[in-house]
């Protein structure tokens, strides 16, 4: 049996007109031929820490873990926590989230906290960087911390020396617009800093170390980029998480990765990854205006206060667990991080 229907001519005409009006709106939400759709990677992630060696006379133990946040570049779902003690997940500054547990009269017996979650990580592209006339379909919410991203960090001061060096870089590139100045700083950092984790001093994100040694890891690269941008009045912010190898599969992640973004009114937030560009020269252009999908972000910002506030000083950055015993930093933590790609993209 077949079923058919028809509309009266006036109503059919109205429906056709409505469709003609709707089509351009639908087309505007689709990627153009010049702006390919961002790649998406879906995977499960496991974050685990084991507390060991608690002193026998300890009165109180506090443990904080960073919890990944959802934003325009990633969705976080199905968060499950296994812990032998009661815990809470709290909001922290800059949109960060923190898992906290407090143990009164803790036992000396080791215990483990495991956090598992699902990630859909999208490639972060800003088409306005490569096509100045292009309008990005990605709309970032207004950042209430914009002024914070113009201020100094503990290891990234904004003094006369930093301002002088930043001005030298953009002057040599004849860059006057903020976007051109940021590109000049990026090119300078990628060209003059070597990805090298030998010796001492690297990994703290100390801008003076990076300026003097001209080597380090991602933290050092982005301290230099962020500091020079801020010295010129360009907001720039720091993010940290974990990298995944580009090959799909499963495995252990040995350490963190960090990256940066800068802001101009004409472009919004622009992603950069100077250390990855230094390690992969053929991707130097790509990483000015893009973050690939092979990562998951946990926290944003430096000199961080947690929730509830730790008794120790601000954290330089927060990607590994932090603990205090009786208000003093405690380092008896063994960590492991694993990922497993979804079987179908």
N, C-alpha and C positions, 0 to 999 in steps of 0.2 A: 504494500500500500504506500503511496506517495502522498505527501502533504505539500501544498503550495499556498502562498498568500500573496496579496497585492496591496499596495497603498493607493489611496485616491491620489490623483495627479497633483493637486496642490500640496498635499503632505509629502509626496515623493520629491517634489521640487524643493521643498523646505529642507528635507533630509539631505539632498544632494548639496545644497548650498552650505549647510552646516558642516558637511564632510570637507568641502573645499576650504572652509575657514579653519578647520581643525588640522588638516594635513600639514601646513607650514609649522604649526605649533609642535606637532609630533616630530617633524623632521629636525627641528631645532634641538631636540633632546637626544638625537642620535649623533654618533661621531661622524665627522666629515671624512672625505677621502684624504685630506691633508692632516687630519688629527685622528690617528688610529685609536681604537678603544684601548684603554689601559689593560694590561695583563692582570690576571687575578691568580693568586696561589692560595689553595685551601689546605690546611694542615692542622694536626693536633700537636699541642706542646705540653711538656711536663717539666715543672720547675720543682726541684726537691732540695731540701736542706736538712742535715742531721746535726743536732746539737750534742756536743760531747765535752766531757771534762769540766762539768759545772762544779765549782768548789763545794765541799761538803758543808761549809758553814753559810752558804748563800741564803739570803732572806727573800730575794725577789729576782726573777728573771723576766726581761722583756725582749720580745723578738718581733721584728718588722720585716715583711716581705713586700716588694713592689708588685702591684697587681696591674696588668695591662689595661689600658683604657681604649674605648672605641672612639674613633674619630672619622674624618672623611676618607682616610686611607686604610682603615682596617675595622672589621667587625670582630668582636670577641663574644663567644657564646659558650654555653654548657660548662660554666666554671664550676669545678668540683674541688673541694679541699678536704684532705685527710689529715687530721691532727688529733693528738691524744688529749688536748686541752681545748677549752672554749676559746674561740677567736672572734674577731669582728673585722669587717672591711669598712674603711673610713675614707672620706674625701680628704684630699690634701691640696696644698697650693698648686696652681697652674694646671688644674684639671687632672692631677695625678690621683691614684688610689693606692691605699696601703692596707695590707693585712697585718693585724697586730694581735699578739696573744701575751698575756701576763700570767706568770706562774708564781704563786706564793710558796715559799719554802720548797724550792724545786729539788727533785731527787737528783742524785749523781748519775742515775741511769740515762744512757743516751736515748733521745727520741727524735723522730723524723716528722717533718711537715711536708706534704706533697700537694702541689696545686696543678690541676689539669684543666685545659680549656681548648676550644676550637677557634681557629683563626681563618678569616678570609682577608688576605692582605692584597690591596690593590696597588699597582704601580702608580706613583704620584708624579704626574706630568703637569707642567705649566706651559701650555702652547704659546702663551704670549711672549715667552723668552725667545723662541725661534721664529715666531711670526708676530711681529709687533702689532699688526692690525687685528690679530685673532682675538676673539673673546672666549675665554675659558668657560666651559659648562660647569666646572667645579666651583661652587660658591662656598668659601670658608666663612664660618660665623665670625663676627667681630671679636677680636682678641682683647679681653679686658686688661691683659697684662702688657699691653704694647709698650708702656713706659718702662716696665721692668726690663724689656729686651733692649733698651737703650742704656741701661745702667751697668756698672762694673760688677764683676764677680771677684771672689777672693783671690783667685789666681789669674784673673784677667782684668787688671786695673786699667783705667782710662786716664793715664797721665800724659804729660807733655811729650815724653819720648814715644809712646805708642801713637799719639796723634801725629807727630812729626813723621814717623815711618809710614803711617797710613797715607798721609798726604803725598809723600814722595812716590808711593806706588801709583796712585791715581794720576799724579802729574806726569809721570813718565809715560803713562798710557793715554794722555790727553783726554781723560774721562771726566765728564762734568755731571752727567745725569746719574741718578742713583743706580739704575740698572747697569750702566756702563762701569761705574765705579766698583760695584760688587763683582762684575766679571773680571775687572783688572785685578782685584784682590784675589779672587779665585785662581786666576792664571798665575799670579805671583806665588801663591802658596804651593800649587801643584808643581810649579817649575823649580822651586828653590828648596823644598822640604822633601826629605827622603823617608820612605816608610822603613823604619829600622828600629827594632826593639832590643838592640844590644846595649850594654852598659847600664848606667844608672840615670834616673831622673825622668825617663819617659813615662807616659801613661797617666800623669796627674793633670794634664791640661793646663800647664803652667806656660803662659804666653812668653815669658822671658826665657824659659828653657828652650821653647821652640824657636824663638828669635836667635838665640845664641848657638844652639846645637844644630839647628836646621835638620832635625830628624826626630822621629818618634812614632807614635801610633795615632789612631783616629782621633783620640782626645786632644792630642797636641796639635794636629792639623787644624781641627775646628776651633780650638782656642784662638789660634792665630787669625783665622778667617772671621770669627765672630767679633774678636776684639777690634780688628781693623774696621769692620763695618760699623760697629757702635761708635768708634772714635770719629767717624765721619757723619754721624747722625742717622745711620741706616739701622733700623731695628733688626736684630738677628737673635735666633734662639737655638738652643742645644737640645737634642733628643738622644736617648740611649735605649738600646734593646739588644736583641740577639740576631746575628746573621744566619742564614741558611745557605748551604751550597746550592748552586743553580740546578744541579742534577736532582731530579725528584727521587724520593726514597725515604729512608729512615736513618737515624743516627744520633750521635751525641754532639752537642754544641760545646766547644771547649771554652769560649770566652765571649765577651760582649762586643758590640759594635756601636758607634755613635755617628751622628750626622747633624746637619744644620739646615736652617732655612733663614732667608732674609726677606724683608718686606719693603715694597714700594707701593704707593697709592695706585700706580698704573698697572701693576701686575698682581697685587696681592702677595701671598706667601710663595716664595720661589725655593724649591728644594735644591740642595747641593750636597755632594759627597766628595770632598777633596781628597780624602785618603784613598778611596776606591779608584779615583781618577789617577792618582799617583801610581797605584799598583797596576792599573790597567790603562796604559796610555791611549789605546785605541778607543776607550770610552770617555775620554776627557770631555768631549763636547756633550755627550749624553748626560753626564753627571752634573752639568750646569743646567738646572731646570728639570731634573728628574731624580727620583729614588726608585730603584727597582723593587719588585715584589718579593724579593728573597730576604725578608727581615720581618721582625715583629717589634713594635715599640712598646716600652714599658713606662718610662718616665720622661718628663720634659723639665729642663732647667737645671741649674747648679746651685750650690749653697742651700741645700734643701732642709727644711724642717718637716718632720714627719707628723703623723697623727696616730695617737696622742704625741705631743712633742717629746722628743728624746731629751735626756738630761745633758748629754754631750753636745758639742758644737754642731753647726750645720754640716750636712754631708756634702762633700765635694761633688758627688753625683750618686745616684741610687739605682743600682741594677742588681747587686748582690745583697743577700740578707744582711741586716744589721741587728746586733743584740747588745744588751746591757745587763750586767749583773750588779745589783745594788747601786745603780746609777752610773757605773763605769763601763766603757766599751769592752765587749767580750768577743774574742776571736775564735772560740771553739766551734766553728761551723764548717761542715764539709758539704759542698754543693755539687749537684749534677743536673744537667739540662738536656732534654731529649726532644726530638721532633719526629713526626711521622706524617708524610704527605697523604692526602686523601687519594683513594684509588682512582677516582675520576675527577678531572678538573671541571 
